[in-house]
Structure formats: structure tokens, C-alpha cells
Amino acid sequence: MNEFIDKTYWIAVGHLPKWSVDRTNRFIIQIIHENKMTWADFFNLDNKGWKELFDFTEKELTDLEYAKSDMPRLAFIAEQLQNEGFQIIPINSPDYPRVLKENLKTKSSPPVLYIKGRKGLLQEDAVAIVGSRKAGDKALQFTEHMAKKSVKEFKVVVSGFAKGVDKQALDSTIEANGKSIIVLPQGILTFQSGFKKYYEPIVNGDVLVLSTFFPKAGWEVGLAMARNIYIYGLAKEIIVSETENSGGTWEGALNGLKRERQIFVRQPEISEKNANNKLIELGAIPLSNDGEIIINSPHSDKKEIDKNNSFFVNEPNSIYSDKTENIESIILELLGKGSYTSKEIASAIGGAWGNKEISNFLKTSVKVRLLPGKTKKYTLESQSSIDF
């Protein structure tokens, strides 16, 4: 299929009206992988053909008919994106960031990414540095320190281009000649002033701009809140400089804790008024102003810190990585033969990992699926779900 036409279809599919991300992704799997159809094949069918082949609701059929009729307008947008040097990365592309799928799964991974900049940054290790728009001086100094530390560790810094911590993280990274990903709270075609300001680092391959929203969508509060999950999803490490007990940073951190991800939070001074300590009480790991884990905290036992996290734990990472990859391969090979509980897996690998390590791997690996039922058993995800 002509690449330009295919991108038009992806814009249509990625923004079906009021379809959840999960519903859209299941739709993509159903059409492309289960039925082995191209988007051209699918949209060449009429309403009757869709009804004969698929179990769509009446609302879904109406939405698909609207998307089909809207193709000429979307084709102009696809052409504009192409002419202005933007790239469209659908969820089944090899350029789609693997870490995003691993962190967010089928339920929450955005079906389409719009980017400008060097796409290879999406495959590099990244750290999200996030915080309040009204952050105090201590938080901004901490942000600058952690951004420059990230650069020294060859990490890509992910931020959301809001005032305060986000902007400080971006500017400090650029100042230190590092690499950064800006996750927009708007459509990528409405960020023209930003492209002018950061033209040089974008052209040099040091900054990548990314949006998950309709290309011409303007900034709005709902989109600003919605993009936070993608900031966290693109990163292996999450660092909170300062948070209030509501808003995007707070909700994003809570979402990360629910997913059993490690959230690192700057421990505030007594005189500060923020919700950092509350987040620590909920399970986040406290950091000093120098970015070191505070050992005497109940949440900072080094045995509980992910040893694969070289950013904070100074151990021979290459040795541990080899060991980790071997254990992961053994678990996946076992799951390829059937379904097992985490206790059965622990027994099979002879205590090489503890229960928490096994549980984290099973919950975060895109290759593993939890089977329905009272007993929690795991098996390999179907190939269509892994590679779409």
C-alpha cells in the first residue's frame, strides 16, 4: 500500500470518536492480525460488509462510517505532516517504543504517535523528571541536578513542556548537551512556536517532540492530564521533584505506583508545603537533594530497589543484566509450555529470583498474560498481542 495512504488510515483509526485506547488497540489487533487485512481492505467494505464479518455495535458502525467519509480531510493532514517533516508511528511499527508497550500494555498504549526529531531517541533508556508548575527553588535546583546527572548517565530526559519542573528539566538537559523527549499536551501541528524555539536541538537530533493527540488539537486541560501517563510510560525511571496532592503529577505518580513501578521522590525540607511526603508514605522511594536514595526510609531498602536500575544503584550492571536476561528467558520458555502460578515459577527457577522480582516481571512483561480465574496463572501472550 502507498505509505501516504496508509498514514491517512492510521490517523482515522487512531482518533475514532470516543473510542477508548483499549478498544482501539483491540480493533487494530482484530483487523490487522486476526483477519490479516490491510486498512484499505477494511475501509473498502461497506456497512453491510462490516456487519457480516465483525461484531461491531451500532455506534461503532456509525463511527467507522464517519471516519470513512472523513478520509479526504485526513489525507490533507497526512500530506501536511509529511511535507513539514513529521513522522507517524503506528503501534505495530518496529519504531514504536518497546518500553511504552511494556509499561502501558494493550489497555493504555497510544495507537499512534506523531513525532518530529530523531526517532532513535524512543529506543534509548529514558528517565522522566516531573513536578509542579509552581515548584519552589529547592525543587527546581533538584530538577537541574537530576537532569544533568541523567545526561552523565547517557539517559534521555522525558518531560511534558509545562512551566516549572518540566521546563527546567528540558532546559537543563539541553544546557548539558543531553537528549530529551518533549511529550505534548496538544496536537503536534499546533506547536509551531516550540519548533522555532528548539529548532537547533531538534535538527541536531538531541530533542524529539512527540504527541499522541489529533494533529490539529489545541492545548486544553484534559489533554494535559491525559498525556502524563505517556510521559511516565516512555521512561524506565520516574523522578518527582515536587507534587501537590492533586493534578497531573500526583495522578501520574499514583498511576505508576498502582502499576507497581518505582517512583522516586525528592524528600522535602520541613519548611516546604507540598505532597512529596504523602507520596513517599504511599510507597514512593525518597531521594535526597543530591539524588541519593535515603537509606533510613522504610521505602528505601536496597533489597527492594530494582537492581536493573543503574541510575541509582552502583553495581556492575552488565553482569546483573546478563543474569536478568537469562532468568527472563527461562521464565518465558516455561510459560511457552503452559500456565503456571508465580509460586510454581519460583520453584522452577530454583530461587534465582524472589517473589517480588517474579511478580514484577510477570506484571510488566508485554509477553506475559494473566489468565482469568480465581487462581492467578500466567502464560505467554498471543503473538498478535505481543507484536502488534
N, C-alpha and C positions, 0 to 999 in steps of 0.2 A: 504494500500500500504506500502511496505517496506520503512522505513524512509530514508534510504540511497538513494534509487532510487528516491524518491520524491525530495530530495535535489538536485540531478543531474538535474531534470527537472526545478527546480526553478533557478538554475544557468543559464540554457539555456534561460528561459523566461525572466529573469532579464536583459539579455545583448543581446537582439536581435539587429542586426546591424543597427545603425542609427534610431532606433525607439525612439521617444520622451518618456519621463516618462509618460506623459498623455496618449499617445497611448498605451503604455504597460499596464498601470493600467486599461484602458477601456477594453483591451483584456482579462485581468485577470478576471474582473467582468463578461464579456460576457461568458467565458468558465466555470468558477467555479460556479458562482451564477445564471446566467440566464439560462445556459444549464445544470447545475448540473453535469458536467463532471469532472473526475479526469484528471490529466495531462497524465497519462498512456492511458486513453481512447482517449484523443485528439491526442497524438502522434502515437497511433496505426493506426489512419486513414492515408490514402494516399492523394495525391494531389487531386484526384477526389472526395474523401470523404469530404475534406475541402471545395471544390468548391460547393458541393451540400448543405452543411449545413451553410456555412458562406460567407459573402460578403467581402472577402479579395481582395486586389489589387494584380496584378501580382508580384510586388516587394515583398509584404508581403508573398505571397506564396513561392517565391524563398528563402526569409529569413527563413521561417519556415522549408523548406526542408533542408536548410543548417544546422540549429540548430539540426534537427533530425539526420542528418548524423554525427554531431559532438558529439553525446552523449557519445561514448566510451572515448574520450579525457576528456570530462567534468566529467565523472564518476571517473576518476583517480584524478581529482582536488577535487571532493567531498570527496573522500576517504582520500586524504591528509589532508584536512581541519578537518575531523572527527578524524583522528589519532593524529593530533597535538593539539587537544583541542579547535578548533574554533567552533563557532555556527553559523548557518544560520537562520535568522529570516525573513520569508516572510511577506508581508504586511497584509495577512489575519490571522496571528498568534496572539493569545492573548498576547504574549510577545512583540509585536511591540509597540513602544512608542506612546501612545494616543496623546501626545502633538504635535508630528510630523505631524500626520494626521490633527489635529485641525489647526495648523499653516500653513501647505502647501497644504491641500486639495488633492483631487484626481489628480489634474493637476501636482503637483510637489513632492508628497511624493515618495521617492525611493521605488521601488517594492521589493527589497531585501536588508537586512542588514547583514554584516559579522562582528562578534564581538569576542573578547576574553576578559574574565573577568566576573564579577558578573552582570548578565543581569538585576537584580533588580534595578540597578542604572538608567536604562532607564525609570523607572516609578516614580522616585523621582523628587522633584522640582529642577529645574536647572537654572543657570544663565550663559550666555555667556559673557566672558570677551575677547574683541578682540582689535586689533590695528596693527599698522605698524611694519614691520620687523626692521625698522631703528628708532624705537621710542627713544625719549630722556630720560634723567634721571627722569624728572618730571613724564612722562607717566609710566615709569617702577615702580617708587615708588607708584604711584596711583594704578597701577595694583596689586602690592603686598598687599597694604592696602585693596583693594576691594576683593581680593581672600581670605584673612584672615577674613574679615568681612562676606563673604559668608559662610565660614566654621562655624563661630559662629552662623549663621542663619540656619545651617543644610542644606545648598544648595549644590548641585553638580555643580562644575565649568566645563563648556564646553569650549574647546579651540581646535585650529587647528594644533598644533605642528609645527608652523613656528617659526623662530627666532624672537626675540624681545618680544612683548607683549604676544603672545601665550605661549611661553616657560616660561616666567616669571609667568604667571597665573598658569600654571601646577606645576612648582617647588614650588611656594609659597603655593599652596594648599596642596601638599604633605608634605611640611615642617610643616604646621599647623595641620597635621593629618586629613586632609579633604578628600573629594571624588571628583574624576574628570573623565570626559569623553574626550578622545582624538579622534577627527574626522580626519581621514587620507586623504591626497591628493593623494593616491595611493592604489593599491590592498593590502589586509591585509597580503598576503603571502610574500610581499616584505619589510616588516617592521621588519625583524629579529633582527637587531641591537637594535631597540627600545624595543623589547620584552626582550632582555637581560638586558638592562639598567633599565627597570621598572618592572623586574620580581617580586620583592618582593611585591610592592603595588598592582600589578595585582593579584597575588596569594592570598593576604590578602583581596581582594575584595574592595580595595579603588580606583583602576583605571580600567576603561573599555576602550578598544581600539575598534574603530568602523570604518568600511569602507563601502561605497556604490558602489564601483567600482569592475570591474572584479578582482578576487583574485590575479592574477599574473601581474596586470597592474603596471608598474613602475611610479615613480613620473614624472609629467610633468605640465607645467604651466596651461594648460587647466583644468586639474583635480583639481589643487589647487584653481582655480577660482570657479569651479563648486561645490566644497564641502562647500563653505562658506554659501550657503543657508541652508545647513543641520546643520551647527553649530548654526545658528540663529533659525532654526526650532525646535531644541531639547530643547530650553530654553524658560522659561516664561519671563525672564528679559534679556535685552541686554544692555551691557555697553561698550562704545567705549572709550578707553584710549587715542588713538591718531590715526588720519587718514590723508592721503593725499587726494587730490581731484580726485584721480583715484585709480584703483587697487581693490583688493578683499574686504578690509574693507569698503571702500567707496561704492562700488556697493552693498555689502550686507546690509549696513545701508539704502541706498536708497530703496532697495527692501523691507526692513522692514517698512519704512515709507509709501511706496505705499500700503502695506497691512494694514495700519493704526495700526501698532504695536508701542509700546512706546520704543523709543531708547534713552538711557541716555548717555550723552557725557560729558567728563571732560572739563570744561571751561579752556582754556589755558591762560597762562600769556602773557602779551603784547610782551615780547621778543621772544616768540616761533613762529616758522614758520610751521604751519600745517593748515589743513582744518577743524578743530574742530568747529570754529565759523560759518563757512559756513554751516555745518551740523545742527547747532543749528538754524540758520536762516531758514532752510528748515523745521523745526518742531521738531527737537530733543530736549530733555529736559536736560538743563545744570546741571552739578554736580560740587561741589567744590572739592578740592584735598582731603578732608576728606570723600567724597562720599555723601555729603548732597545736597539736591535739592536747587538750588539758587532761592529763592522766588521772587526776583525782576525782574525776566526774564519774558517776555511775554509768554514763553512756559512752565512756571512752576507754574501756578495757581493750587493750590492743589485740587480745584474742578474738574480740568481736569485730575488729576492723578488717575489712576485706583486704587480704594480703596481695590481691592483684592491683590494689590501688597504690601505685608507686608514687603518687603525688604527695602522700602523707607518710608512708611507711618506708623507711630507708633500709630495704633488704635487697639481696641480689635478685632483682625482679626477673631476669631472664631464666634463672634456674626454676623459680616458682612457676613462671608461665609455662614452661615445658611440662612440669608436673601437672599443672591445672589442665592443660590441653589433653594430656594422656587420660586423666580421670574423666573428663568430659566425654572423650571418645569412647571409653569403656561403658559409661552410663548410657550413651546413645546407642551403642551396639546392643546392650542388654534390652533397651526399650524397643529396639527393632525386632526383637523376638517375641514380644508380648507386652502385658501390662503388669505393673508392679507398684507396691506402696513404697514410700520413702524408706521405711524400715527394712523392707526386702532389698532395696537398692543398697542401703548402708551395709547390710550383711554381705551382699555380693561383692562389694569393693573392699571388703576386709578392713573397714575402719580408716581408709585413706582420707576420708572427709568426715567431719562431724555432721550432726543432723541439720544444723543451721545452714552450713555450706551446701548440702544436698538440696535442702528446701529452697534456698535462693536460686540455685541453678535451675531447678525444675520450674520455678515460677517465672523466671526471666528469660529462659531459652526459647527462642522462636520455633525451635524444632520439637518442642515437647508439648503435649496436650494433656490436660486433666480430663479424665473420663467422668461422665455423670454417674451419680450413685452416692450412697452414704459413705462407703469406704473410698478414701482418696487414692485412686490408682492412676498412674501415668503411663503414657505410651508415646510413640513418635507421632508428630503432627502429620497430616496427609501432605503429600508432595505439593499439591496445588496451593495449600495454605503457606507452606514454607517459602516457595519461590515466586509467588505472585508479585 
